[in-house]
Amino acid sequence: MTEPTEDSTGALKDLTGSLRSGWQRFLAVYEPLRPELFRYCRYLTRSPWDAEDLAQDTMARAGDVCRELDVPFRTNGYRNW
């Protein structure tokens, strides 16, 4: 196995920093919506445990979709449906 060079280490730090900042932006925008999402999931499932699982899965999928599509983070996107 080869040792990482300074260039590859710097690139890795840049990538890690950009991923971290993207995740922080996602959380800053969508985390305030989590209680409302949980209430809706609780209404659908009638179970707090299933609702928590569903809410977590929904947040994870939303993060993946936003990252794949490089969508700017908006809080009113679901209201436009």
PDB file of N, CA, C and O in Angstrom:
ATOM      1  N   MET A   1       0.849  -1.170   0.000  1.00  0.00           N
ATOM      2  CA  MET A   1       0.000   0.000   0.000  1.00  0.00           C
ATOM      3  C   MET A   1       0.898   1.238   0.000  1.00  0.00           C
ATOM      4  O   MET A   1       1.913   1.274   0.695  1.00  0.00           O
ATOM      5  N   THR A   2       0.526   2.230  -0.766  1.00  0.00           N
ATOM      6  CA  THR A   2       1.346   3.431  -0.865  1.00  0.00           C
ATOM      7  C   THR A   2       0.879   4.470   0.143  1.00  0.00           C
ATOM      8  O   THR A   2      -0.278   4.494   0.561  1.00  0.00           O
ATOM      9  N   GLU A   3       1.805   5.312   0.510  1.00  0.00           N
ATOM     10  CA  GLU A   3       1.490   6.394   1.441  1.00  0.00           C
ATOM     11  C   GLU A   3       0.811   7.535   0.689  1.00  0.00           C
ATOM     12  O   GLU A   3       1.166   7.804  -0.458  1.00  0.00           O
ATOM     13  N   PRO A   4      -0.149   8.206   1.303  1.00  0.00           N
ATOM     14  CA  PRO A   4      -0.801   9.338   0.642  1.00  0.00           C
ATOM     15  C   PRO A   4       0.172  10.499   0.478  1.00  0.00           C
ATOM     16  O   PRO A   4       0.995  10.762   1.356  1.00  0.00           O
ATOM     17  N   THR A   5       0.073  11.173  -0.628  1.00  0.00           N
ATOM     18  CA  THR A   5       0.917  12.340  -0.877  1.00  0.00           C
ATOM     19  C   THR A   5       0.238  13.579  -0.304  1.00  0.00           C
ATOM     20  O   THR A   5      -0.924  13.543   0.100  1.00  0.00           O
ATOM     21  N   GLU A   6       0.988  14.670  -0.279  1.00  0.00           N
ATOM     22  CA  GLU A   6       0.413  15.911   0.230  1.00  0.00           C
ATOM     23  C   GLU A   6      -0.750  16.370  -0.630  1.00  0.00           C
ATOM     24  O   GLU A   6      -1.738  16.897  -0.117  1.00  0.00           O
ATOM     25  N   ASP A   7      -0.635  16.168  -1.961  1.00  0.00           N
ATOM     26  CA  ASP A   7      -1.712  16.577  -2.862  1.00  0.00           C
ATOM     27  C   ASP A   7      -2.984  15.781  -2.601  1.00  0.00           C
ATOM     28  O   ASP A   7      -4.074  16.350  -2.547  1.00  0.00           O
ATOM     29  N   SER A   8      -2.850  14.466  -2.438  1.00  0.00           N
ATOM     30  CA  SER A   8      -4.041  13.646  -2.211  1.00  0.00           C
ATOM     31  C   SER A   8      -4.635  13.916  -0.836  1.00  0.00           C
ATOM     32  O   SER A   8      -5.854  13.871  -0.673  1.00  0.00           O
ATOM     33  N   THR A   9      -3.794  14.196   0.155  1.00  0.00           N
ATOM     34  CA  THR A   9      -4.297  14.512   1.486  1.00  0.00           C
ATOM     35  C   THR A   9      -5.056  15.832   1.473  1.00  0.00           C
ATOM     36  O   THR A   9      -6.110  15.943   2.098  1.00  0.00           O
ATOM     37  N   GLY A  10      -4.533  16.833   0.768  1.00  0.00           N
ATOM     38  CA  GLY A  10      -5.214  18.123   0.655  1.00  0.00           C
ATOM     39  C   GLY A  10      -6.532  17.999  -0.071  1.00  0.00           C
ATOM     40  O   GLY A  10      -7.524  18.613   0.321  1.00  0.00           O
ATOM     41  N   ALA A  11      -6.550  17.198  -1.141  1.00  0.00           N
ATOM     42  CA  ALA A  11      -7.788  16.990  -1.900  1.00  0.00           C
ATOM     43  C   ALA A  11      -8.825  16.281  -1.039  1.00  0.00           C
ATOM     44  O   ALA A  11     -10.012  16.603  -1.091  1.00  0.00           O
ATOM     45  N   LEU A  12      -8.373  15.316  -0.248  1.00  0.00           N
ATOM     46  CA  LEU A  12      -9.290  14.599   0.641  1.00  0.00           C
ATOM     47  C   LEU A  12      -9.876  15.537   1.688  1.00  0.00           C
ATOM     48  O   LEU A  12     -11.067  15.465   1.990  1.00  0.00           O
ATOM     49  N   LYS A  13      -9.048  16.412   2.241  1.00  0.00           N
ATOM     50  CA  LYS A  13      -9.545  17.377   3.222  1.00  0.00           C
ATOM     51  C   LYS A  13     -10.546  18.335   2.585  1.00  0.00           C
ATOM     52  O   LYS A  13     -11.551  18.680   3.207  1.00  0.00           O
ATOM     53  N   ASP A  14     -10.283  18.771   1.346  1.00  0.00           N
ATOM     54  CA  ASP A  14     -11.218  19.653   0.649  1.00  0.00           C
ATOM     55  C   ASP A  14     -12.554  18.948   0.417  1.00  0.00           C
ATOM     56  O   ASP A  14     -13.617  19.528   0.635  1.00  0.00           O
ATOM     57  N   LEU A  15     -12.487  17.691  -0.027  1.00  0.00           N
ATOM     58  CA  LEU A  15     -13.705  16.920  -0.272  1.00  0.00           C
ATOM     59  C   LEU A  15     -14.479  16.713   1.020  1.00  0.00           C
ATOM     60  O   LEU A  15     -15.699  16.878   1.050  1.00  0.00           O
ATOM     61  N   THR A  16     -13.779  16.356   2.080  1.00  0.00           N
ATOM     62  CA  THR A  16     -14.428  16.141   3.370  1.00  0.00           C
ATOM     63  C   THR A  16     -15.070  17.426   3.861  1.00  0.00           C
ATOM     64  O   THR A  16     -16.183  17.406   4.387  1.00  0.00           O
ATOM     65  N   GLY A  17     -14.377  18.540   3.694  1.00  0.00           N
ATOM     66  CA  GLY A  17     -14.922  19.825   4.113  1.00  0.00           C
ATOM     67  C   GLY A  17     -16.158  20.210   3.327  1.00  0.00           C
ATOM     68  O   GLY A  17     -17.120  20.724   3.897  1.00  0.00           O
ATOM     69  N   SER A  18     -16.146  19.968   2.016  1.00  0.00           N
ATOM     70  CA  SER A  18     -17.308  20.328   1.211  1.00  0.00           C
ATOM     71  C   SER A  18     -18.490  19.415   1.525  1.00  0.00           C
ATOM     72  O   SER A  18     -19.632  19.874   1.547  1.00  0.00           O
ATOM     73  N   LEU A  19     -18.233  18.136   1.767  1.00  0.00           N
ATOM     74  CA  LEU A  19     -19.318  17.229   2.146  1.00  0.00           C
ATOM     75  C   LEU A  19     -19.906  17.620   3.491  1.00  0.00           C
ATOM     76  O   LEU A  19     -21.122  17.607   3.682  1.00  0.00           O
ATOM     77  N   ARG A  20     -19.035  17.965   4.408  1.00  0.00           N
ATOM     78  CA  ARG A  20     -19.498  18.355   5.742  1.00  0.00           C
ATOM     79  C   ARG A  20     -20.318  19.640   5.661  1.00  0.00           C
ATOM     80  O   ARG A  20     -21.359  19.748   6.309  1.00  0.00           O
ATOM     81  N   SER A  21     -19.860  20.614   4.873  1.00  0.00           N
ATOM     82  CA  SER A  21     -20.618  21.860   4.779  1.00  0.00           C
ATOM     83  C   SER A  21     -21.957  21.628   4.082  1.00  0.00           C
ATOM     84  O   SER A  21     -22.954  22.253   4.443  1.00  0.00           O
ATOM     85  N   GLY A  22     -21.994  20.737   3.089  1.00  0.00           N
ATOM     86  CA  GLY A  22     -23.254  20.408   2.439  1.00  0.00           C
ATOM     87  C   GLY A  22     -24.228  19.755   3.400  1.00  0.00           C
ATOM     88  O   GLY A  22     -25.420  20.065   3.397  1.00  0.00           O
ATOM     89  N   TRP A  23     -23.717  18.852   4.222  1.00  0.00           N
ATOM     90  CA  TRP A  23     -24.570  18.182   5.205  1.00  0.00           C
ATOM     91  C   TRP A  23     -25.064  19.183   6.240  1.00  0.00           C
ATOM     92  O   TRP A  23     -26.222  19.123   6.652  1.00  0.00           O
ATOM     93  N   GLN A  24     -24.205  20.098   6.664  1.00  0.00           N
ATOM     94  CA  GLN A  24     -24.616  21.104   7.632  1.00  0.00           C
ATOM     95  C   GLN A  24     -25.678  22.033   7.048  1.00  0.00           C
ATOM     96  O   GLN A  24     -26.609  22.423   7.753  1.00  0.00           O
ATOM     97  N   ARG A  25     -25.551  22.393   5.764  1.00  0.00           N
ATOM     98  CA  ARG A  25     -26.572  23.214   5.118  1.00  0.00           C
ATOM     99  C   ARG A  25     -27.892  22.460   5.047  1.00  0.00           C
ATOM    100  O   ARG A  25     -28.955  23.030   5.295  1.00  0.00           O
ATOM    101  N   PHE A  26     -27.821  21.174   4.708  1.00  0.00           N
ATOM    102  CA  PHE A  26     -29.031  20.351   4.650  1.00  0.00           C
ATOM    103  C   PHE A  26     -29.722  20.322   6.005  1.00  0.00           C
ATOM    104  O   PHE A  26     -30.933  20.525   6.094  1.00  0.00           O
ATOM    105  N   LEU A  27     -28.959  20.072   7.056  1.00  0.00           N
ATOM    106  CA  LEU A  27     -29.544  20.019   8.397  1.00  0.00           C
ATOM    107  C   LEU A  27     -30.102  21.367   8.823  1.00  0.00           C
ATOM    108  O   LEU A  27     -31.153  21.428   9.460  1.00  0.00           O
ATOM    109  N   ALA A  28     -29.416  22.441   8.482  1.00  0.00           N
ATOM    110  CA  ALA A  28     -29.885  23.770   8.868  1.00  0.00           C
ATOM    111  C   ALA A  28     -31.236  24.081   8.237  1.00  0.00           C
ATOM    112  O   ALA A  28     -32.065  24.756   8.848  1.00  0.00           O
ATOM    113  N   VAL A  29     -31.461  23.598   7.026  1.00  0.00           N
ATOM    114  CA  VAL A  29     -32.705  23.897   6.328  1.00  0.00           C
ATOM    115  C   VAL A  29     -33.813  22.926   6.713  1.00  0.00           C
ATOM    116  O   VAL A  29     -34.938  23.347   6.984  1.00  0.00           O
ATOM    117  N   TYR A  30     -33.507  21.632   6.739  1.00  0.00           N
ATOM    118  CA  TYR A  30     -34.559  20.626   6.888  1.00  0.00           C
ATOM    119  C   TYR A  30     -34.796  20.148   8.311  1.00  0.00           C
ATOM    120  O   TYR A  30     -35.866  19.608   8.595  1.00  0.00           O
ATOM    121  N   GLU A  31     -33.860  20.320   9.198  1.00  0.00           N
ATOM    122  CA  GLU A  31     -34.051  19.855  10.575  1.00  0.00           C
ATOM    123  C   GLU A  31     -35.217  20.569  11.262  1.00  0.00           C
ATOM    124  O   GLU A  31     -35.932  19.924  12.030  1.00  0.00           O
ATOM    125  N   PRO A  32     -35.449  21.865  11.030  1.00  0.00           N
ATOM    126  CA  PRO A  32     -36.621  22.497  11.646  1.00  0.00           C
ATOM    127  C   PRO A  32     -37.953  21.886  11.188  1.00  0.00           C
ATOM    128  O   PRO A  32     -38.965  22.031  11.874  1.00  0.00           O
ATOM    129  N   LEU A  33     -37.960  21.212  10.047  1.00  0.00           N
ATOM    130  CA  LEU A  33     -39.187  20.585   9.550  1.00  0.00           C
ATOM    131  C   LEU A  33     -39.416  19.199  10.148  1.00  0.00           C
ATOM    132  O   LEU A  33     -40.477  18.605   9.957  1.00  0.00           O
ATOM    133  N   ARG A  34     -38.434  18.692  10.863  1.00  0.00           N
ATOM    134  CA  ARG A  34     -38.506  17.335  11.390  1.00  0.00           C
ATOM    135  C   ARG A  34     -39.693  17.100  12.330  1.00  0.00           C
ATOM    136  O   ARG A  34     -40.344  16.062  12.207  1.00  0.00           O
ATOM    137  N   PRO A  35     -40.012  18.009  13.265  1.00  0.00           N
ATOM    138  CA  PRO A  35     -41.180  17.753  14.130  1.00  0.00           C
ATOM    139  C   PRO A  35     -42.483  17.620  13.346  1.00  0.00           C
ATOM    140  O   PRO A  35     -43.311  16.762  13.650  1.00  0.00           O
ATOM    141  N   GLU A  36     -42.661  18.466  12.345  1.00  0.00           N
ATOM    142  CA  GLU A  36     -43.863  18.375  11.521  1.00  0.00           C
ATOM    143  C   GLU A  36     -43.884  17.061  10.735  1.00  0.00           C
ATOM    144  O   GLU A  36     -44.930  16.424  10.607  1.00  0.00           O
ATOM    145  N   LEU A  37     -42.732  16.665  10.216  1.00  0.00           N
ATOM    146  CA  LEU A  37     -42.626  15.395   9.503  1.00  0.00           C
ATOM    147  C   LEU A  37     -42.928  14.231  10.441  1.00  0.00           C
ATOM    148  O   LEU A  37     -43.633  13.297  10.060  1.00  0.00           O
ATOM    149  N   PHE A  38     -42.400  14.279  11.665  1.00  0.00           N
ATOM    150  CA  PHE A  38     -42.655  13.221  12.635  1.00  0.00           C
ATOM    151  C   PHE A  38     -44.147  13.118  12.958  1.00  0.00           C
ATOM    152  O   PHE A  38     -44.694  12.018  13.030  1.00  0.00           O
ATOM    153  N   ARG A  39     -44.801  14.262  13.153  1.00  0.00           N
ATOM    154  CA  ARG A  39     -46.245  14.238  13.440  1.00  0.00           C
ATOM    155  C   ARG A  39     -47.012  13.590  12.296  1.00  0.00           C
ATOM    156  O   ARG A  39     -47.923  12.794  12.525  1.00  0.00           O
ATOM    157  N   TYR A  40     -46.644  13.929  11.071  1.00  0.00           N
ATOM    158  CA  TYR A  40     -47.323  13.344   9.917  1.00  0.00           C
ATOM    159  C   TYR A  40     -47.058  11.834   9.842  1.00  0.00           C
ATOM    160  O   TYR A  40     -47.971  11.053   9.574  1.00  0.00           O
ATOM    161  N   CYS A  41     -45.816  11.433  10.077  1.00  0.00           N
ATOM    162  CA  CYS A  41     -45.482  10.002  10.063  1.00  0.00           C
ATOM    163  C   CYS A  41     -46.207   9.273  11.195  1.00  0.00           C
ATOM    164  O   CYS A  41     -46.634   8.131  11.027  1.00  0.00           O
ATOM    165  N   ARG A  42     -46.344   9.927  12.334  1.00  0.00           N
ATOM    166  CA  ARG A  42     -47.068   9.332  13.456  1.00  0.00           C
ATOM    167  C   ARG A  42     -48.539   9.142  13.087  1.00  0.00           C
ATOM    168  O   ARG A  42     -49.152   8.134  13.440  1.00  0.00           O
ATOM    169  N   TYR A  43     -49.097  10.119  12.375  1.00  0.00           N
ATOM    170  CA  TYR A  43     -50.478  10.015  11.907  1.00  0.00           C
ATOM    171  C   TYR A  43     -50.630   8.838  10.944  1.00  0.00           C
ATOM    172  O   TYR A  43     -51.613   8.100  11.010  1.00  0.00           O
ATOM    173  N   LEU A  44     -49.655   8.665  10.050  1.00  0.00           N
ATOM    174  CA  LEU A  44     -49.733   7.584   9.065  1.00  0.00           C
ATOM    175  C   LEU A  44     -49.569   6.208   9.694  1.00  0.00           C
ATOM    176  O   LEU A  44     -50.281   5.271   9.333  1.00  0.00           O
ATOM    177  N   THR A  45     -48.642   6.080  10.626  1.00  0.00           N
ATOM    178  CA  THR A  45     -48.286   4.765  11.156  1.00  0.00           C
ATOM    179  C   THR A  45     -49.002   4.412  12.454  1.00  0.00           C
ATOM    180  O   THR A  45     -49.133   3.234  12.787  1.00  0.00           O
ATOM    181  N   ARG A  46     -49.468   5.427  13.193  1.00  0.00           N
ATOM    182  CA  ARG A  46     -50.096   5.222  14.500  1.00  0.00           C
ATOM    183  C   ARG A  46     -49.142   4.587  15.517  1.00  0.00           C
ATOM    184  O   ARG A  46     -49.577   3.992  16.503  1.00  0.00           O
ATOM    185  N   SER A  47     -47.846   4.721  15.266  1.00  0.00           N
ATOM    186  CA  SER A  47     -46.852   4.151  16.170  1.00  0.00           C
ATOM    187  C   SER A  47     -45.664   5.110  16.251  1.00  0.00           C
ATOM    188  O   SER A  47     -45.126   5.501  15.215  1.00  0.00           O
ATOM    189  N   PRO A  48     -45.243   5.498  17.455  1.00  0.00           N
ATOM    190  CA  PRO A  48     -44.105   6.425  17.548  1.00  0.00           C
ATOM    191  C   PRO A  48     -42.801   5.814  17.033  1.00  0.00           C
ATOM    192  O   PRO A  48     -41.961   6.527  16.482  1.00  0.00           O
ATOM    193  N   TRP A  49     -42.625   4.513  17.207  1.00  0.00           N
ATOM    194  CA  TRP A  49     -41.392   3.876  16.766  1.00  0.00           C
ATOM    195  C   TRP A  49     -41.341   3.773  15.241  1.00  0.00           C
ATOM    196  O   TRP A  49     -40.316   4.066  14.626  1.00  0.00           O
ATOM    197  N   ASP A  50     -42.445   3.359  14.647  1.00  0.00           N
ATOM    198  CA  ASP A  50     -42.500   3.300  13.187  1.00  0.00           C
ATOM    199  C   ASP A  50     -42.431   4.692  12.577  1.00  0.00           C
ATOM    200  O   ASP A  50     -41.838   4.882  11.514  1.00  0.00           O
ATOM    201  N   ALA A  51     -43.036   5.664  13.248  1.00  0.00           N
ATOM    202  CA  ALA A  51     -42.993   7.046  12.755  1.00  0.00           C
ATOM    203  C   ALA A  51     -41.564   7.577  12.764  1.00  0.00           C
ATOM    204  O   ALA A  51     -41.148   8.255  11.825  1.00  0.00           O
ATOM    205  N   GLU A  52     -40.817   7.275  13.811  1.00  0.00           N
ATOM    206  CA  GLU A  52     -39.416   7.728  13.869  1.00  0.00           C
ATOM    207  C   GLU A  52     -38.594   7.091  12.755  1.00  0.00           C
ATOM    208  O   GLU A  52     -37.788   7.762  12.110  1.00  0.00           O
ATOM    209  N   ASP A  53     -38.799   5.799  12.530  1.00  0.00           N
ATOM    210  CA  ASP A  53     -38.093   5.117  11.438  1.00  0.00           C
ATOM    211  C   ASP A  53     -38.448   5.736  10.089  1.00  0.00           C
ATOM    212  O   ASP A  53     -37.568   5.974   9.262  1.00  0.00           O
ATOM    213  N   LEU A  54     -39.716   5.993   9.871  1.00  0.00           N
ATOM    214  CA  LEU A  54     -40.166   6.568   8.613  1.00  0.00           C
ATOM    215  C   LEU A  54     -39.624   7.982   8.425  1.00  0.00           C
ATOM    216  O   LEU A  54     -39.216   8.350   7.323  1.00  0.00           O
ATOM    217  N   ALA A  55     -39.619   8.769   9.487  1.00  0.00           N
ATOM    218  CA  ALA A  55     -39.088  10.133   9.405  1.00  0.00           C
ATOM    219  C   ALA A  55     -37.590  10.112   9.112  1.00  0.00           C
ATOM    220  O   ALA A  55     -37.115  10.902   8.296  1.00  0.00           O
ATOM    221  N   GLN A  56     -36.837   9.225   9.761  1.00  0.00           N
ATOM    222  CA  GLN A  56     -35.401   9.121   9.499  1.00  0.00           C
ATOM    223  C   GLN A  56     -35.136   8.678   8.071  1.00  0.00           C
ATOM    224  O   GLN A  56     -34.246   9.213   7.410  1.00  0.00           O
ATOM    225  N   ASP A  57     -35.892   7.715   7.592  1.00  0.00           N
ATOM    226  CA  ASP A  57     -35.726   7.241   6.227  1.00  0.00           C
ATOM    227  C   ASP A  57     -36.040   8.352   5.225  1.00  0.00           C
ATOM    228  O   ASP A  57     -35.350   8.499   4.216  1.00  0.00           O
ATOM    229  N   THR A  58     -37.070   9.120   5.506  1.00  0.00           N
ATOM    230  CA  THR A  58     -37.447  10.223   4.630  1.00  0.00           C
ATOM    231  C   THR A  58     -36.358  11.287   4.589  1.00  0.00           C
ATOM    232  O   THR A  58     -36.025  11.791   3.516  1.00  0.00           O
ATOM    233  N   MET A  59     -35.801  11.632   5.748  1.00  0.00           N
ATOM    234  CA  MET A  59     -34.718  12.626   5.786  1.00  0.00           C
ATOM    235  C   MET A  59     -33.481  12.114   5.063  1.00  0.00           C
ATOM    236  O   MET A  59     -32.817  12.878   4.363  1.00  0.00           O
ATOM    237  N   ALA A  60     -33.164  10.840   5.222  1.00  0.00           N
ATOM    238  CA  ALA A  60     -31.995  10.275   4.539  1.00  0.00           C
ATOM    239  C   ALA A  60     -32.191  10.286   3.026  1.00  0.00           C
ATOM    240  O   ALA A  60     -31.270  10.625   2.282  1.00  0.00           O
ATOM    241  N   ARG A  61     -33.378   9.920   2.572  1.00  0.00           N
ATOM    242  CA  ARG A  61     -33.652   9.934   1.137  1.00  0.00           C
ATOM    243  C   ARG A  61     -33.646  11.345   0.580  1.00  0.00           C
ATOM    244  O   ARG A  61     -33.169  11.572  -0.532  1.00  0.00           O
ATOM    245  N   ALA A  62     -34.167  12.291   1.340  1.00  0.00           N
ATOM    246  CA  ALA A  62     -34.159  13.688   0.892  1.00  0.00           C
ATOM    247  C   ALA A  62     -32.724  14.175   0.739  1.00  0.00           C
ATOM    248  O   ALA A  62     -32.406  14.877  -0.221  1.00  0.00           O
ATOM    249  N   GLY A  63     -31.868  13.815   1.664  1.00  0.00           N
ATOM    250  CA  GLY A  63     -30.460  14.199   1.567  1.00  0.00           C
ATOM    251  C   GLY A  63     -29.796  13.601   0.345  1.00  0.00           C
ATOM    252  O   GLY A  63     -29.030  14.274  -0.344  1.00  0.00           O
ATOM    253  N   ASP A  64     -30.086  12.339   0.074  1.00  0.00           N
ATOM    254  CA  ASP A  64     -29.508  11.680  -1.104  1.00  0.00           C
ATOM    255  C   ASP A  64     -29.986  12.327  -2.394  1.00  0.00           C
ATOM    256  O   ASP A  64     -29.193  12.561  -3.306  1.00  0.00           O
ATOM    257  N   VAL A  65     -31.267  12.612  -2.472  1.00  0.00           N
ATOM    258  CA  VAL A  65     -31.821  13.208  -3.694  1.00  0.00           C
ATOM    259  C   VAL A  65     -31.251  14.605  -3.914  1.00  0.00           C
ATOM    260  O   VAL A  65     -30.876  14.951  -5.034  1.00  0.00           O
ATOM    261  N   CYS A  66     -31.184  15.406  -2.861  1.00  0.00           N
ATOM    262  CA  CYS A  66     -30.631  16.755  -2.997  1.00  0.00           C
ATOM    263  C   CYS A  66     -29.177  16.702  -3.442  1.00  0.00           C
ATOM    264  O   CYS A  66     -28.742  17.518  -4.255  1.00  0.00           O
ATOM    265  N   ARG A  67     -28.431  15.751  -2.916  1.00  0.00           N
ATOM    266  CA  ARG A  67     -27.019  15.639  -3.289  1.00  0.00           C
ATOM    267  C   ARG A  67     -26.880  15.175  -4.730  1.00  0.00           C
ATOM    268  O   ARG A  67     -26.041  15.697  -5.464  1.00  0.00           O
ATOM    269  N   GLU A  68     -27.690  14.197  -5.153  1.00  0.00           N
ATOM    270  CA  GLU A  68     -27.609  13.687  -6.519  1.00  0.00           C
ATOM    271  C   GLU A  68     -28.005  14.735  -7.544  1.00  0.00           C
ATOM    272  O   GLU A  68     -27.371  14.855  -8.592  1.00  0.00           O
ATOM    273  N   LEU A  69     -29.045  15.487  -7.246  1.00  0.00           N
ATOM    274  CA  LEU A  69     -29.553  16.469  -8.193  1.00  0.00           C
ATOM    275  C   LEU A  69     -28.882  17.822  -8.048  1.00  0.00           C
ATOM    276  O   LEU A  69     -29.079  18.709  -8.878  1.00  0.00           O
ATOM    277  N   ASP A  70     -28.085  17.984  -6.992  1.00  0.00           N
ATOM    278  CA  ASP A  70     -27.445  19.258  -6.683  1.00  0.00           C
ATOM    279  C   ASP A  70     -28.497  20.359  -6.617  1.00  0.00           C
ATOM    280  O   ASP A  70     -28.333  21.440  -7.183  1.00  0.00           O
ATOM    281  N   VAL A  71     -29.583  20.051  -5.907  1.00  0.00           N
ATOM    282  CA  VAL A  71     -30.705  20.971  -5.769  1.00  0.00           C
ATOM    283  C   VAL A  71     -30.384  21.984  -4.681  1.00  0.00           C
ATOM    284  O   VAL A  71     -29.894  21.612  -3.615  1.00  0.00           O
ATOM    285  N   PRO A  72     -30.654  23.253  -4.935  1.00  0.00           N
ATOM    286  CA  PRO A  72     -30.505  24.217  -3.844  1.00  0.00           C
ATOM    287  C   PRO A  72     -31.509  23.894  -2.747  1.00  0.00           C
ATOM    288  O   PRO A  72     -32.627  23.461  -3.027  1.00  0.00           O
ATOM    289  N   PHE A  73     -31.115  24.101  -1.525  1.00  0.00           N
ATOM    290  CA  PHE A  73     -31.963  23.738  -0.399  1.00  0.00           C
ATOM    291  C   PHE A  73     -33.090  24.749  -0.248  1.00  0.00           C
ATOM    292  O   PHE A  73     -32.850  25.949  -0.118  1.00  0.00           O
ATOM    293  N   ARG A  74     -34.322  24.247  -0.267  1.00  0.00           N
ATOM    294  CA  ARG A  74     -35.503  25.089  -0.103  1.00  0.00           C
ATOM    295  C   ARG A  74     -36.386  24.467   0.964  1.00  0.00           C
ATOM    296  O   ARG A  74     -36.422  23.247   1.123  1.00  0.00           O
ATOM    297  N   THR A  75     -37.079  25.296   1.674  1.00  0.00           N
ATOM    298  CA  THR A  75     -37.977  24.767   2.704  1.00  0.00           C
ATOM    299  C   THR A  75     -39.397  24.650   2.207  1.00  0.00           C
ATOM    300  O   THR A  75     -40.196  23.958   2.838  1.00  0.00           O
ATOM    301  N   ASN A  76     -39.752  25.287   1.113  1.00  0.00           N
ATOM    302  CA  ASN A  76     -41.127  25.262   0.671  1.00  0.00           C
ATOM    303  C   ASN A  76     -41.342  24.345  -0.539  1.00  0.00           C
ATOM    304  O   ASN A  76     -42.387  24.427  -1.186  1.00  0.00           O
ATOM    305  N   GLY A  77     -40.394  23.491  -0.851  1.00  0.00           N
ATOM    306  CA  GLY A  77     -40.523  22.628  -2.010  1.00  0.00           C
ATOM    307  C   GLY A  77     -41.673  21.668  -1.913  1.00  0.00           C
ATOM    308  O   GLY A  77     -42.334  21.404  -2.918  1.00  0.00           O
ATOM    309  N   TYR A  78     -41.940  21.132  -0.739  1.00  0.00           N
ATOM    310  CA  TYR A  78     -43.034  20.171  -0.592  1.00  0.00           C
ATOM    311  C   TYR A  78     -44.394  20.852  -0.702  1.00  0.00           C
ATOM    312  O   TYR A  78     -45.392  20.204  -1.016  1.00  0.00           O
ATOM    313  N   ARG A  79     -44.431  22.136  -0.449  1.00  0.00           N
ATOM    314  CA  ARG A  79     -45.710  22.851  -0.531  1.00  0.00           C
ATOM    315  C   ARG A  79     -46.131  23.097  -1.977  1.00  0.00           C
ATOM    316  O   ARG A  79     -47.295  23.406  -2.229  1.00  0.00           O
ATOM    317  N   ASN A  80     -45.216  22.968  -2.926  1.00  0.00           N
ATOM    318  CA  ASN A  80     -45.525  23.228  -4.326  1.00  0.00           C
ATOM    319  C   ASN A  80     -46.149  22.026  -5.013  1.00  0.00           C
ATOM    320  O   ASN A  80     -46.571  22.129  -6.165  1.00  0.00           O
ATOM    321  N   TRP A  81     -46.217  20.885  -4.332  1.00  0.00           N
ATOM    322  CA  TRP A  81     -46.795  19.691  -4.962  1.00  0.00           C
ATOM    323  C   TRP A  81     -48.235  19.894  -5.075  1.00  0.00           C
ATOM    324  O   TRP A  81     -48.944  19.021  -5.577  1.00  0.00           O
TER     325      TRP A  81
END
